[in-house]
Amino acid sequence: MNWSQAVSDYQTFLKIERGLSENSILNYKNDLKVFQVFLDQINSNEGPLDCSRGTIQKFIYETAKVMSPHTQARRIAGLKSFFDYLIFESYRKINPTDLIETPKLGRKLPEILSIKEIELLMNTIDLGHPQGHRNRAILETLYGSGLRVSEITQLSLSNLFFKEEMIRVTGKGNKQRLVPMGRHSKKYLKMYIKDFRNNQNIDQNSQDIVFINRNGRFLTRQMIFTMIKLLVNKAGIRKQIGPHSFRHSFATHLLENGADLRIIQVLMGHESITTTEVYTHLDTHHLKKVMEAFHPRNTK
């Protein structure tokens, strides 16, 4: 079995057996491609069935010079998953990544927006622009329901339930969840769909997609990143803000206002509560208020 066949079969496994998204599968494929390029550079003839631990250690050592610990950890995890698949299919008996240490990583939290900054960004959007109401609806939904950018781009009209004020979201691994539709997002979604989207010529493949571009086709992740970056610069906010910042702000603001962590876990679509804990970053001002209110030495 050569690399091309092994990687192709692995991609099919990730899609069918594990139900991963196209973006996740592409990341796994790209990491394996980087490893294959390294094998070519060192003139190695090792294939997926006889690749040794020494070769992988050499790859990790050499690439560590030019990659961040996060990227290094992800690539080790990607290789481990690939060789675990080969063992699962009885092509190999030993995983060559076993005993290879993954870099210890600190948790880097994305920037969050304050409520005032959220309002500033919303008010900065030019509703007179042809895409103004669409952009407002996107940001209101990102923040109002805590959606991922991939969930926004794939959001379909048939999954919007205005009467029940709920959104059915297809998340990672094609897993679905129901999340409440915020009052503001409901308002701007209805306005955008009725007054703007319905007046566009829509591509046949995007008929059920909520957010479309001026050509009537679905938006890409990069389009939303660019839209937010331009808006942040226009508003004069000096933070590194992207679509995920709205999701992080959604969870953080819920927590600050007393929401239970388990409820936030369900709303975010996290399998593990430890993933949700990344979103529990609170500023020191809020922590001091909690201490003053509830610690027995501080209460009067």
C-alpha positions as CSV (number, residue, x, y, z in Angstrom):
1,M,0.0,0.0,0.0
2,N,1.4,3.4,-1.0
3,W,0.9,6.7,0.6
4,S,-1.7,7.9,-1.9
5,Q,-3.9,4.9,-1.4
6,A,-3.5,4.9,2.4
7,V,-4.4,8.6,2.7
8,S,-7.4,8.2,0.4
9,D,-8.8,5.3,2.3
10,Y,-8.1,7.2,5.6
11,Q,-10.1,10.2,4.3
12,T,-13.1,7.9,3.6
13,F,-12.8,6.4,7.0
14,L,-12.8,9.9,8.7
15,K,-15.9,10.9,6.7
16,I,-18.0,7.7,7.0
17,E,-16.9,6.1,10.2
18,R,-16.0,9.2,12.3
19,G,-18.4,11.7,10.6
20,L,-15.8,14.5,10.5
21,S,-16.4,17.7,8.6
22,E,-14.7,18.5,5.3
23,N,-12.5,21.1,7.1
24,S,-11.3,18.6,9.7
25,I,-10.6,15.9,7.0
26,L,-8.7,18.5,5.0
27,N,-6.5,19.3,8.0
28,Y,-5.7,15.7,8.5
29,K,-4.8,15.3,4.9
30,N,-2.6,18.4,4.8
31,D,-0.6,17.2,7.9
32,L,0.1,13.9,6.2
33,K,1.1,15.7,3.0
34,V,3.7,17.7,5.0
35,F,5.1,14.4,6.4
36,Q,5.3,13.0,2.8
37,V,7.2,16.0,1.6
38,F,9.6,15.5,4.5
39,L,10.1,11.9,3.4
40,D,10.9,13.0,-0.1
41,Q,13.4,15.6,1.3
42,I,15.4,12.9,3.2
43,N,15.1,10.5,0.3
44,S,13.2,7.9,2.4
45,N,11.4,5.1,0.7
46,E,9.4,4.2,3.8
47,G,5.7,3.7,3.1
48,P,2.8,3.8,5.5
49,L,3.1,0.2,6.5
50,D,6.8,0.2,7.3
51,C,7.3,3.8,8.5
52,S,9.5,3.8,11.6
53,R,9.5,5.6,14.9
54,G,12.9,7.0,14.2
55,T,11.8,8.6,11.0
56,I,8.8,10.3,12.7
57,Q,11.1,11.5,15.6
58,K,13.4,13.0,13.0
59,F,10.4,14.7,11.3
60,I,9.2,16.1,14.6
61,Y,12.7,17.4,15.5
62,E,13.3,19.0,12.1
63,T,9.9,20.7,11.8
64,A,9.9,21.9,15.4
65,K,12.4,24.5,14.3
66,V,9.9,26.2,12.0
67,M,6.5,25.5,13.6
68,S,4.7,26.6,16.7
69,P,4.1,24.1,19.6
70,H,0.3,24.1,18.7
71,T,1.0,23.1,15.1
72,Q,3.5,20.5,16.2
73,A,1.1,19.0,18.7
74,R,-1.6,18.9,16.0
75,R,0.6,17.1,13.5
76,I,1.7,14.5,16.1
77,A,-2.0,13.9,16.9
78,G,-2.8,13.7,13.2
79,L,0.0,11.1,12.6
80,K,-1.1,9.1,15.6
81,S,-4.7,9.0,14.3
82,F,-3.6,7.9,10.9
83,F,-1.4,5.0,12.2
84,D,-4.2,4.1,14.6
85,Y,-6.4,3.7,11.6
86,L,-3.9,1.4,9.9
87,I,-3.8,-0.7,13.1
88,F,-7.6,-0.8,13.2
89,E,-7.7,-2.1,9.6
90,S,-5.0,-4.7,10.5
91,Y,-2.4,-3.2,8.1
92,R,0.0,-2.6,11.0
93,K,0.5,-4.0,14.5
94,I,2.5,-1.1,16.1
95,N,1.9,2.7,16.0
96,P,5.3,4.4,15.4
97,T,4.1,7.5,17.2
98,D,3.7,5.7,20.5
99,L,6.0,7.2,23.2
100,I,6.5,10.4,21.2
101,E,5.8,13.2,23.5
102,T,3.5,16.0,22.5
103,P,4.5,19.6,23.5
104,K,2.9,20.9,26.6
105,L,0.5,23.7,25.6
106,G,-0.9,26.5,27.6
107,R,-4.5,27.4,26.8
108,K,-4.6,30.5,24.7
109,L,-7.9,32.2,25.0
110,P,-9.3,34.3,22.1
111,E,-10.0,37.9,22.6
112,I,-13.5,38.7,23.9
113,L,-15.7,41.7,23.2
114,S,-17.3,43.7,26.0
115,I,-21.0,44.3,25.7
116,K,-20.3,47.9,24.8
117,E,-17.9,46.7,22.0
118,I,-20.6,44.4,20.7
119,E,-23.0,47.3,20.5
120,L,-20.4,49.5,18.9
121,L,-19.8,46.9,16.2
122,M,-23.4,46.4,15.5
123,N,-24.0,50.1,15.2
124,T,-21.0,50.5,12.9
125,I,-22.6,48.3,10.2
126,D,-24.0,50.5,7.4
127,L,-27.5,49.2,6.9
128,G,-27.8,51.3,3.7
129,H,-25.2,49.0,2.1
130,P,-26.6,46.2,0.0
131,Q,-25.0,43.6,2.3
132,G,-25.6,45.6,5.5
133,H,-28.7,43.8,6.8
134,R,-27.0,40.4,5.9
135,N,-23.9,41.3,7.9
136,R,-25.9,42.5,10.9
137,A,-27.9,39.2,10.8
138,I,-24.6,37.3,10.7
139,L,-23.1,39.0,13.7
140,E,-26.3,38.9,15.7
141,T,-26.5,35.2,15.1
142,L,-22.9,34.5,15.9
143,Y,-23.2,36.4,19.2
144,G,-26.8,35.6,20.0
145,S,-26.5,31.8,19.6
146,G,-22.8,31.2,19.9
147,L,-22.4,29.6,16.5
148,R,-19.1,28.6,14.8
149,V,-18.3,30.3,11.5
150,S,-18.7,27.0,9.7
151,E,-22.1,26.6,11.2
152,I,-23.0,30.1,10.0
153,T,-21.9,29.4,6.4
154,Q,-23.9,26.1,6.3
155,L,-27.0,27.5,8.1
156,S,-30.1,26.6,6.1
157,L,-33.5,28.2,5.9
158,S,-35.2,24.9,6.8
159,N,-33.4,24.9,10.1
160,L,-34.7,28.3,11.2
161,F,-37.8,28.0,13.4
162,F,-39.0,31.5,14.0
163,K,-42.3,30.6,15.7
164,E,-40.4,28.4,18.3
165,E,-37.4,30.9,18.2
166,M,-35.0,28.0,17.8
167,I,-32.2,27.2,15.3
168,R,-31.2,23.7,14.4
169,V,-27.4,23.7,14.0
170,T,-25.2,21.1,12.3
171,G,-21.9,21.2,14.1
172,K,-18.7,19.1,14.2
173,G,-19.0,15.5,13.1
174,N,-22.5,16.4,11.5
175,K,-24.0,16.4,15.0
176,Q,-27.1,18.5,15.4
177,R,-28.2,20.6,18.3
178,L,-31.0,23.1,18.9
179,V,-30.1,26.5,20.2
180,P,-32.4,29.4,21.1
181,M,-32.6,32.3,18.6
182,G,-31.8,35.6,20.2
183,R,-34.3,38.4,20.1
184,H,-32.1,40.6,18.0
185,S,-30.9,37.8,15.7
186,K,-34.6,36.9,15.1
187,K,-35.4,40.4,14.2
188,Y,-32.5,40.9,11.7
189,L,-32.7,37.4,10.2
190,K,-36.4,37.9,9.4
191,M,-35.6,41.4,8.0
192,Y,-32.7,40.2,5.9
193,I,-34.5,37.1,4.5
194,K,-37.8,39.0,3.7
195,D,-36.5,42.3,2.4
196,F,-33.1,41.4,0.9
197,R,-32.4,37.7,0.3
198,N,-35.8,37.0,-1.3
199,N,-35.1,39.8,-3.9
200,Q,-31.8,38.2,-5.0
201,N,-31.2,35.8,-7.9
202,I,-30.0,32.7,-6.0
203,D,-27.8,30.0,-7.4
204,Q,-29.4,26.5,-7.6
205,N,-27.0,25.0,-5.1
206,S,-27.6,27.7,-2.5
207,Q,-31.4,27.8,-2.5
208,D,-31.7,26.7,1.1
209,I,-28.6,28.5,2.4
210,V,-29.4,31.5,4.6
211,F,-26.4,33.7,4.0
212,I,-25.4,34.3,0.4
213,N,-23.1,36.7,-1.4
214,R,-24.0,39.3,-4.0
215,N,-23.9,36.6,-6.7
216,G,-26.4,34.4,-4.9
217,R,-24.0,31.8,-3.7
218,F,-23.0,30.7,-0.2
219,L,-20.5,32.6,1.8
220,T,-17.1,31.2,2.5
221,R,-15.4,31.4,5.9
222,Q,-12.8,33.8,4.5
223,M,-15.6,36.2,3.4
224,I,-16.9,36.4,7.0
225,F,-13.4,36.8,8.4
226,T,-12.7,39.7,6.0
227,M,-16.1,41.3,6.7
228,I,-15.5,41.3,10.5
229,K,-11.9,42.5,10.1
230,L,-13.0,45.5,8.1
231,L,-15.8,46.3,10.6
232,V,-13.5,46.0,13.6
233,N,-11.0,48.5,12.0
234,K,-13.9,50.8,11.1
235,A,-15.1,50.8,14.7
236,G,-11.6,51.5,16.0
237,I,-11.4,48.4,18.2
238,R,-7.8,47.5,18.9
239,K,-8.2,43.7,19.4
240,Q,-7.6,40.6,17.3
241,I,-11.2,39.9,16.6
242,G,-12.6,37.1,14.4
243,P,-15.8,35.1,14.1
244,H,-14.8,32.9,17.1
245,S,-14.5,36.0,19.3
246,F,-18.3,36.4,19.1
247,R,-18.8,32.7,20.1
248,H,-16.3,33.2,23.0
249,S,-18.1,36.4,24.1
250,F,-21.4,34.6,24.0
251,A,-20.2,31.9,26.4
252,T,-18.3,34.3,28.6
253,H,-21.2,36.8,29.0
254,L,-23.6,33.9,29.8
255,L,-21.3,32.7,32.5
256,E,-20.8,36.2,33.9
257,N,-24.6,36.5,34.2
258,G,-25.0,33.3,36.1
259,A,-25.6,30.6,33.5
260,D,-24.6,27.1,34.5
261,L,-21.5,25.7,32.8
262,R,-23.4,22.5,31.7
263,I,-26.0,24.6,30.0
264,I,-23.3,26.5,28.1
265,Q,-21.7,23.1,27.1
266,V,-25.0,22.1,25.5
267,L,-25.5,25.4,23.7
268,M,-21.9,25.4,22.4
269,G,-22.2,21.8,21.2
270,H,-19.2,20.5,23.2
271,E,-18.8,16.8,23.9
272,S,-16.6,17.4,26.9
273,I,-17.1,19.9,29.7
274,T,-13.3,20.5,29.7
275,T,-13.7,22.1,26.2
276,T,-16.3,24.4,27.6
277,E,-14.0,25.4,30.4
278,V,-11.8,27.3,27.9
279,Y,-14.7,29.7,27.6
280,T,-14.9,30.5,31.3
281,H,-12.3,33.2,31.2
282,L,-13.6,36.0,33.3
283,D,-12.1,39.4,33.9
284,T,-10.7,40.2,37.4
285,H,-13.4,42.9,37.9
286,H,-16.2,40.3,37.7
287,L,-14.2,37.8,39.9
288,K,-13.8,40.5,42.6
289,K,-17.6,41.3,42.4
290,V,-18.4,37.6,42.9
291,M,-15.9,37.4,45.9
292,E,-17.4,40.5,47.5
293,A,-20.9,39.2,47.1
294,F,-20.5,35.6,48.2
295,H,-17.4,35.1,50.3
296,P,-18.3,35.0,54.0
297,R,-15.4,37.3,55.0
298,N,-16.6,39.9,52.5
299,T,-20.4,39.9,53.1
300,K,-21.9,42.2,55.7
